């Protein structure tokens, strides 16, 4: 609590500094507009140029305000997120610029290889003996276009942006299971399609498993309910992949997780969204019973 109070004090100081710089900038900008209008009405070009020069001064003050925000984010985010994570989990490590790794995602064969990609807000920890790691990610593909004159140009378009979570268990399973929401595709070699008794679930997800027996071993009626609830919590698509001793969950919802705004107070209400992002990891362990005997070494 003391740490949070100290960080809140820094936030309040940052808010005051930003307001001060922005106030100066807006006043100077107003003066610039008046000068430009005056120059235009009198048709005196030097006055107009002076007006534009004053705008540059206003931009400097806006920049100073932004620098305070940038400094706050660098100072506060790492300390704040580490504090919140340490309250919820054990063996915490947080890297705001890190990621779960491209190979870790691609080895599931559930998301196609990107032409460009980025990761951020990586953290790993353990909860009830279950180790996990997670980060934001954004995958882009190179898309070819042609204009009306026949000229070719390329853009990079995002097809996956959200969160990737990897849980690791004591027990290693020899078989595999992939639960894919619409728009995801993968190499189905070695997998066979299966359906559950839930019509709603079968409409939402396509299930592939190395054997029907293993598929029904993992996808119990309780698991179906939990998966549907998790899907309803997020826009976009979700993919699940059980392989070896890991469960991978990819959430493609176009959201930036663990985002901290200098405008929001560092209290329970102001941090609710960030806390929810953090607690989701534990909620999945609890709801899916990933700490149960089923996932223990035998």
C-alpha positions as a LaTeX table, in Angstrom:
\begin{tabular}{lrrr}
\hline
Residue & $x$ (\AA) & $y$ (\AA) & $z$ (\AA) \\
\hline
Unk1 & 0.00 & 0.00 & 0.00 \\
Unk2 & 2.86 & 2.39 & 0.80 \\
Unk3 & 4.39 & 1.70 & $-2.61$ \\
Unk4 & 1.04 & 2.42 & $-4.30$ \\
Unk5 & 0.65 & 5.68 & $-2.35$ \\
Unk6 & 4.11 & 6.80 & $-3.46$ \\
Unk7 & 3.32 & 6.02 & $-7.08$ \\
Unk8 & 0.00 & 7.88 & $-6.82$ \\
Unk9 & 1.84 & 10.95 & $-5.56$ \\
Unk10 & 4.13 & 10.83 & $-8.62$ \\
Unk11 & 1.05 & 10.48 & $-10.84$ \\
Unk12 & $-0.58$ & 13.56 & $-9.29$ \\
Unk13 & 2.61 & 15.55 & $-9.80$ \\
Unk14 & 2.72 & 14.42 & $-13.43$ \\
Unk15 & $-0.92$ & 15.44 & $-13.99$ \\
Unk16 & $-0.16$ & 18.91 & $-12.59$ \\
Unk17 & 2.92 & 19.32 & $-14.81$ \\
Unk18 & 1.06 & 18.21 & $-17.94$ \\
Unk19 & $-1.83$ & 20.58 & $-17.23$ \\
Unk20 & 0.61 & 23.45 & $-16.72$ \\
Unk21 & 2.46 & 22.82 & $-19.98$ \\
Unk22 & $-0.76$ & 22.32 & $-21.95$ \\
Unk23 & $-2.25$ & 25.53 & $-20.52$ \\
Unk24 & 0.77 & 27.50 & $-21.72$ \\
Unk25 & 0.57 & 25.77 & $-25.10$ \\
Unk26 & $-3.12$ & 26.59 & $-25.61$ \\
Unk27 & $-2.62$ & 30.25 & $-24.65$ \\
Unk28 & 0.30 & 30.58 & $-27.07$ \\
Unk29 & $-1.70$ & 28.75 & $-29.76$ \\
Unk30 & $-4.60$ & 31.18 & $-29.32$ \\
Unk31 & $-2.20$ & 34.11 & $-29.69$ \\
Unk32 & $-0.78$ & 32.50 & $-32.84$ \\
Unk33 & $-4.23$ & 32.15 & $-34.40$ \\
Unk34 & $-5.04$ & 35.80 & $-33.64$ \\
Unk35 & $-1.75$ & 36.92 & $-35.20$ \\
Unk36 & $-2.31$ & 34.81 & $-38.33$ \\
Unk37 & $-5.84$ & 36.16 & $-38.76$ \\
Unk38 & $-4.59$ & 39.72 & $-38.27$ \\
Unk39 & $-1.85$ & 39.17 & $-40.85$ \\
Unk40 & $-4.33$ & 37.68 & $-43.32$ \\
Unk41 & $-6.79$ & 40.57 & $-42.90$ \\
Unk42 & $-4.09$ & 43.23 & $-43.28$ \\
Unk43 & $-2.37$ & 41.21 & $-46.03$ \\
Unk44 & 0.97 & 41.63 & $-44.27$ \\
Unk45 & 2.90 & 38.43 & $-44.93$ \\
Unk46 & 5.54 & 38.86 & $-42.18$ \\
Unk47 & 2.80 & 38.94 & $-39.53$ \\
Unk48 & 1.44 & 35.63 & $-40.86$ \\
Unk49 & 4.92 & 34.11 & $-40.69$ \\
Unk50 & 5.28 & 35.35 & $-37.11$ \\
Unk51 & 1.98 & 33.60 & $-36.31$ \\
Unk52 & 3.27 & 30.31 & $-37.64$ \\
Unk53 & 6.46 & 30.82 & $-35.64$ \\
Unk54 & 4.38 & 31.20 & $-32.49$ \\
Unk55 & 2.63 & 27.92 & $-33.32$ \\
Unk56 & 6.03 & 26.23 & $-33.23$ \\
Unk57 & 6.53 & 27.61 & $-29.71$ \\
Unk58 & 3.14 & 26.18 & $-28.69$ \\
Unk59 & 4.19 & 22.81 & $-30.11$ \\
Unk60 & 7.28 & 22.91 & $-27.91$ \\
Unk61 & 5.12 & 23.24 & $-24.79$ \\
Unk62 & 2.82 & 20.44 & $-25.96$ \\
Unk63 & 5.97 & 18.35 & $-26.45$ \\
Unk64 & 7.12 & 19.12 & $-22.92$ \\
Unk65 & 3.77 & 17.93 & $-21.61$ \\
Unk66 & 4.10 & 14.72 & $-23.59$ \\
Unk67 & 7.63 & 14.21 & $-22.23$ \\
Unk68 & 6.23 & 14.29 & $-18.69$ \\
Unk69 & 3.73 & 11.58 & $-19.66$ \\
Unk70 & 6.45 & 9.48 & $-21.30$ \\
Unk71 & 8.68 & 9.82 & $-18.23$ \\
Unk72 & 5.79 & 8.82 & $-15.97$ \\
Unk73 & 5.04 & 5.74 & $-18.05$ \\
Unk74 & 8.68 & 4.63 & $-17.96$ \\
Unk75 & 9.03 & 5.27 & $-14.22$ \\
Unk76 & 5.69 & 4.01 & $-13.03$ \\
Unk77 & 4.49 & 1.18 & $-15.25$ \\
Unk78 & 7.25 & $-1.30$ & $-14.47$ \\
Unk79 & 7.08 & $-0.60$ & $-10.71$ \\
Unk80 & 3.29 & $-0.65$ & $-10.64$ \\
Unk81 & 2.80 & $-3.82$ & $-12.70$ \\
Unk82 & 5.54 & $-5.64$ & $-10.76$ \\
Unk83 & 3.86 & $-4.65$ & $-7.48$ \\
Unk84 & 0.43 & $-5.84$ & $-8.63$ \\
Unk85 & 1.84 & $-9.08$ & $-10.04$ \\
Unk86 & 3.74 & $-9.82$ & $-6.83$ \\
Unk87 & 0.50 & $-9.44$ & $-4.87$ \\
Unk88 & $-1.15$ & $-12.11$ & $-7.04$ \\
Unk89 & 1.60 & $-14.59$ & $-7.97$ \\
Unk90 & 4.92 & $-16.14$ & $-6.98$ \\
Unk91 & 8.30 & $-16.06$ & $-8.75$ \\
Unk92 & 7.30 & $-12.97$ & $-10.73$ \\
Unk93 & 9.38 & $-11.55$ & $-13.57$ \\
Unk94 & 8.10 & $-8.64$ & $-15.68$ \\
Unk95 & 9.58 & $-7.09$ & $-18.82$ \\
Unk96 & 7.50 & $-4.35$ & $-20.48$ \\
Unk97 & 9.41 & $-4.81$ & $-23.74$ \\
Unk98 & 9.61 & $-8.63$ & $-23.72$ \\
Unk99 & 7.48 & $-11.36$ & $-25.27$ \\
Unk100 & 6.64 & $-15.06$ & $-25.17$ \\
Unk101 & 8.67 & $-15.57$ & $-28.35$ \\
Unk102 & 7.73 & $-16.22$ & $-31.96$ \\
Unk103 & 8.72 & $-19.91$ & $-31.91$ \\
Unk104 & 6.64 & $-20.52$ & $-28.79$ \\
Unk105 & 3.55 & $-19.34$ & $-30.66$ \\
Unk106 & 4.32 & $-20.93$ & $-34.03$ \\
Unk107 & 5.09 & $-24.37$ & $-32.59$ \\
Unk108 & 1.37 & $-24.75$ & $-31.80$ \\
Unk109 & 0.67 & $-24.54$ & $-35.55$ \\
Unk110 & $-2.49$ & $-22.56$ & $-34.88$ \\
Unk111 & $-1.41$ & $-19.12$ & $-36.13$ \\
Unk112 & 0.35 & $-18.49$ & $-39.42$ \\
Unk113 & 3.89 & $-17.08$ & $-39.50$ \\
Unk114 & 3.83 & $-13.27$ & $-39.62$ \\
Unk115 & 5.80 & $-11.05$ & $-41.98$ \\
Unk116 & 6.18 & $-8.55$ & $-39.16$ \\
Unk117 & 5.55 & $-8.99$ & $-35.46$ \\
Unk118 & 6.02 & $-7.36$ & $-32.07$ \\
Unk119 & 5.67 & $-8.33$ & $-28.41$ \\
Unk120 & 5.28 & $-6.33$ & $-25.20$ \\
Unk121 & 4.27 & $-6.61$ & $-21.54$ \\
Unk122 & 5.80 & $-10.03$ & $-20.92$ \\
Unk123 & 5.60 & $-11.61$ & $-17.50$ \\
Unk124 & 6.09 & $-15.06$ & $-16.09$ \\
Unk125 & 5.19 & $-16.39$ & $-12.67$ \\
Unk126 & 3.59 & $-19.35$ & $-10.92$ \\
Unk127 & 0.19 & $-19.87$ & $-9.34$ \\
Unk128 & $-0.78$ & $-22.90$ & $-7.26$ \\
Unk129 & 2.26 & $-24.68$ & $-8.61$ \\
Unk130 & 1.36 & $-24.00$ & $-12.25$ \\
Unk131 & 4.01 & $-22.05$ & $-14.15$ \\
Unk132 & 2.94 & $-19.69$ & $-16.90$ \\
Unk133 & 4.13 & $-16.90$ & $-19.16$ \\
Unk134 & 2.19 & $-14.35$ & $-21.16$ \\
Unk135 & 2.57 & $-11.24$ & $-23.27$ \\
Unk136 & 0.81 & $-9.03$ & $-25.77$ \\
Unk137 & 1.58 & $-9.70$ & $-29.41$ \\
Unk138 & 0.78 & $-8.27$ & $-32.81$ \\
Unk139 & 1.21 & $-10.25$ & $-36.04$ \\
Unk140 & 1.07 & $-8.61$ & $-39.47$ \\
Unk141 & 1.02 & $-10.01$ & $-42.99$ \\
Unk142 & 2.36 & $-8.35$ & $-46.16$ \\
Unk143 & $-0.56$ & $-7.68$ & $-48.50$ \\
Unk144 & $-0.14$ & $-6.88$ & $-52.19$ \\
Unk145 & $-2.36$ & $-4.20$ & $-53.72$ \\
Unk146 & $-2.77$ & $-2.73$ & $-57.18$ \\
Unk147 & $-4.20$ & 0.71 & $-57.91$ \\
Unk148 & $-6.37$ & 1.78 & $-60.85$ \\
Unk149 & $-3.26$ & 2.60 & $-62.91$ \\
Unk150 & $-1.80$ & $-0.87$ & $-62.46$ \\
Unk151 & 0.84 & 0.18 & $-59.95$ \\
Unk152 & 1.67 & $-2.38$ & $-57.28$ \\
Unk153 & 2.19 & $-1.48$ & $-53.65$ \\
Unk154 & 2.27 & $-3.36$ & $-50.35$ \\
Unk155 & 0.88 & $-2.79$ & $-46.88$ \\
Unk156 & 1.29 & $-4.68$ & $-43.61$ \\
Unk157 & $-2.06$ & $-5.57$ & $-42.10$ \\
Unk158 & $-2.69$ & $-6.90$ & $-38.61$ \\
Unk159 & $-4.36$ & $-10.30$ & $-38.41$ \\
Unk160 & $-3.61$ & $-11.16$ & $-34.76$ \\
Unk161 & $-3.40$ & $-8.63$ & $-31.94$ \\
Unk162 & $-4.03$ & $-9.54$ & $-28.34$ \\
Unk163 & $-2.60$ & $-11.85$ & $-25.73$ \\
Unk164 & $-0.82$ & $-15.19$ & $-25.69$ \\
Unk165 & $-0.73$ & $-17.31$ & $-22.53$ \\
Unk166 & 1.28 & $-20.51$ & $-22.04$ \\
Unk167 & 0.69 & $-22.71$ & $-18.98$ \\
Unk168 & 3.13 & $-25.51$ & $-18.13$ \\
Unk169 & 2.23 & $-28.57$ & $-16.07$ \\
Unk170 & 4.13 & $-31.34$ & $-14.35$ \\
Unk171 & 2.56 & $-34.00$ & $-16.53$ \\
Unk172 & 3.43 & $-34.37$ & $-20.19$ \\
Unk173 & 0.72 & $-35.69$ & $-22.50$ \\
Unk174 & 1.72 & $-37.70$ & $-25.56$ \\
Unk175 & $-1.30$ & $-36.57$ & $-27.56$ \\
Unk176 & $-2.58$ & $-33.19$ & $-28.75$ \\
Unk177 & $-5.79$ & $-31.19$ & $-28.82$ \\
Unk178 & $-6.62$ & $-27.95$ & $-30.62$ \\
Unk179 & $-9.80$ & $-25.98$ & $-30.07$ \\
Unk180 & $-10.05$ & $-23.36$ & $-32.79$ \\
Unk181 & $-12.51$ & $-20.51$ & $-33.10$ \\
Unk182 & $-13.47$ & $-19.31$ & $-36.57$ \\
Unk183 & $-10.83$ & $-17.73$ & $-38.86$ \\
Unk184 & $-7.99$ & $-19.79$ & $-37.43$ \\
Unk185 & $-6.51$ & $-22.49$ & $-39.60$ \\
Unk186 & $-3.67$ & $-25.00$ & $-39.24$ \\
Unk187 & $-2.09$ & $-28.10$ & $-40.67$ \\
Unk188 & $-4.50$ & $-30.89$ & $-39.73$ \\
Unk189 & $-2.07$ & $-33.74$ & $-40.43$ \\
Unk190 & $-2.20$ & $-36.22$ & $-37.55$ \\
Unk191 & $-5.42$ & $-34.73$ & $-36.17$ \\
Unk192 & $-9.02$ & $-35.76$ & $-36.55$ \\
Unk193 & $-12.11$ & $-33.62$ & $-36.11$ \\
Unk194 & $-14.44$ & $-34.25$ & $-33.18$ \\
Unk195 & $-17.63$ & $-32.77$ & $-31.80$ \\
Unk196 & $-18.95$ & $-32.45$ & $-28.28$ \\
Unk197 & $-22.47$ & $-32.96$ & $-26.96$ \\
Unk198 & $-22.87$ & $-29.16$ & $-26.79$ \\
Unk199 & $-24.42$ & $-27.70$ & $-29.95$ \\
Unk200 & $-23.47$ & $-24.18$ & $-28.86$ \\
Unk201 & $-19.85$ & $-25.20$ & $-28.37$ \\
Unk202 & $-19.68$ & $-26.97$ & $-31.72$ \\
Unk203 & $-20.97$ & $-23.82$ & $-33.45$ \\
Unk204 & $-18.37$ & $-21.62$ & $-31.76$ \\
Unk205 & $-15.33$ & $-23.88$ & $-32.02$ \\
Unk206 & $-13.82$ & $-26.48$ & $-34.30$ \\
Unk207 & $-12.04$ & $-29.24$ & $-32.38$ \\
Unk208 & $-9.16$ & $-31.35$ & $-33.62$ \\
Unk209 & $-7.50$ & $-34.08$ & $-31.60$ \\
Unk210 & $-4.98$ & $-36.85$ & $-32.13$ \\
Unk211 & $-7.61$ & $-39.29$ & $-30.81$ \\
Unk212 & $-11.26$ & $-39.10$ & $-29.82$ \\
Unk213 & $-10.42$ & $-40.68$ & $-26.46$ \\
Unk214 & $-7.91$ & $-37.99$ & $-25.60$ \\
Unk215 & $-10.27$ & $-35.27$ & $-26.84$ \\
Unk216 & $-13.06$ & $-36.34$ & $-24.50$ \\
Unk217 & $-10.54$ & $-36.81$ & $-21.67$ \\
Unk218 & $-9.64$ & $-33.12$ & $-21.84$ \\
Unk219 & $-12.97$ & $-31.60$ & $-22.91$ \\
Unk220 & $-15.34$ & $-32.42$ & $-20.09$ \\
Unk221 & $-18.80$ & $-30.86$ & $-19.73$ \\
Unk222 & $-17.33$ & $-28.54$ & $-17.10$ \\
Unk223 & $-14.51$ & $-27.53$ & $-19.44$ \\
Unk224 & $-17.02$ & $-26.78$ & $-22.20$ \\
Unk225 & $-18.88$ & $-24.42$ & $-19.89$ \\
Unk226 & $-15.67$ & $-22.65$ & $-18.84$ \\
Unk227 & $-14.44$ & $-22.28$ & $-22.42$ \\
Unk228 & $-17.74$ & $-20.75$ & $-23.49$ \\
Unk229 & $-17.65$ & $-18.32$ & $-20.57$ \\
Unk230 & $-14.10$ & $-17.26$ & $-21.43$ \\
Unk231 & $-15.09$ & $-16.76$ & $-25.06$ \\
Unk232 & $-17.97$ & $-14.49$ & $-24.03$ \\
Unk233 & $-15.57$ & $-12.34$ & $-22.00$ \\
Unk234 & $-13.52$ & $-11.43$ & $-25.08$ \\
Unk235 & $-14.32$ & $-10.02$ & $-28.47$ \\
Unk236 & $-12.57$ & $-11.55$ & $-31.45$ \\
Unk237 & $-11.35$ & $-15.14$ & $-31.57$ \\
Unk238 & $-9.71$ & $-17.55$ & $-29.14$ \\
Unk239 & $-7.55$ & $-20.58$ & $-29.82$ \\
Unk240 & $-6.57$ & $-23.34$ & $-27.34$ \\
Unk241 & $-3.83$ & $-25.87$ & $-27.84$ \\
Unk242 & $-2.89$ & $-28.72$ & $-25.51$ \\
Unk243 & 0.51 & $-30.11$ & $-26.45$ \\
Unk244 & 3.12 & $-31.99$ & $-24.42$ \\
Unk245 & 2.98 & $-30.43$ & $-20.94$ \\
Unk246 & 1.55 & $-27.09$ & $-22.08$ \\
Unk247 & $-1.74$ & $-25.33$ & $-22.65$ \\
Unk248 & $-1.54$ & $-22.38$ & $-25.04$ \\
Unk249 & $-4.33$ & $-19.82$ & $-25.17$ \\
Unk250 & $-4.31$ & $-17.14$ & $-27.86$ \\
Unk251 & $-6.79$ & $-14.28$ & $-27.50$ \\
Unk252 & $-7.15$ & $-12.25$ & $-30.70$ \\
Unk253 & $-9.27$ & $-9.33$ & $-29.45$ \\
Unk254 & $-7.27$ & $-6.27$ & $-30.65$ \\
Unk255 & $-6.71$ & $-5.20$ & $-27.05$ \\
Unk256 & $-3.60$ & $-3.78$ & $-25.39$ \\
Unk257 & $-3.31$ & $-5.43$ & $-21.99$ \\
Unk258 & $-1.79$ & $-3.98$ & $-18.81$ \\
Unk259 & $-2.19$ & $-0.40$ & $-20.06$ \\
Unk260 & $-1.75$ & 2.29 & $-17.39$ \\
Unk261 & $-3.09$ & 5.80 & $-17.96$ \\
Unk262 & $-1.63$ & 8.76 & $-16.06$ \\
Unk263 & $-5.17$ & 10.18 & $-15.97$ \\
Unk264 & $-6.54$ & 7.36 & $-13.80$ \\
Unk265 & $-5.90$ & 7.28 & $-10.03$ \\
Unk266 & $-3.81$ & 4.39 & $-8.73$ \\
Unk267 & $-6.53$ & 2.87 & $-6.60$ \\
Unk268 & $-8.84$ & $-0.12$ & $-6.87$ \\
Unk269 & $-11.28$ & 1.68 & $-9.18$ \\
Unk270 & $-8.64$ & 3.28 & $-11.41$ \\
Unk271 & $-6.69$ & 0.04 & $-11.72$ \\
Unk272 & $-9.68$ & $-2.27$ & $-12.17$ \\
Unk273 & $-9.00$ & $-3.08$ & $-15.83$ \\
Unk274 & $-5.30$ & $-3.78$ & $-15.20$ \\
Unk275 & $-6.11$ & $-5.94$ & $-12.15$ \\
Unk276 & $-8.69$ & $-7.86$ & $-14.21$ \\
Unk277 & $-6.02$ & $-8.50$ & $-16.89$ \\
Unk278 & $-3.70$ & $-9.88$ & $-14.22$ \\
Unk279 & $-6.31$ & $-11.95$ & $-12.42$ \\
Unk280 & $-7.51$ & $-13.60$ & $-15.64$ \\
Unk281 & $-4.43$ & $-15.85$ & $-15.57$ \\
Unk282 & $-5.31$ & $-17.18$ & $-12.12$ \\
Unk283 & $-9.00$ & $-17.45$ & $-12.99$ \\
Unk284 & $-8.19$ & $-19.82$ & $-15.87$ \\
Unk285 & $-6.10$ & $-22.01$ & $-13.54$ \\
Unk286 & $-8.97$ & $-22.12$ & $-11.05$ \\
Unk287 & $-11.81$ & $-22.58$ & $-13.52$ \\
Unk288 & $-10.02$ & $-25.18$ & $-15.65$ \\
Unk289 & $-8.50$ & $-26.83$ & $-12.54$ \\
Unk290 & $-5.06$ & $-26.78$ & $-14.10$ \\
Unk291 & $-3.57$ & $-27.44$ & $-10.65$ \\
Unk292 & $-5.57$ & $-30.67$ & $-10.28$ \\
Unk293 & $-4.31$ & $-34.27$ & $-10.26$ \\
Unk294 & $-5.12$ & $-34.55$ & $-13.96$ \\
Unk295 & $-2.11$ & $-32.35$ & $-14.72$ \\
Unk296 & 0.24 & $-33.68$ & $-12.04$ \\
Unk297 & 3.18 & $-35.91$ & $-12.82$ \\
Unk298 & 2.26 & $-39.61$ & $-12.57$ \\
\hline
\end{tabular}
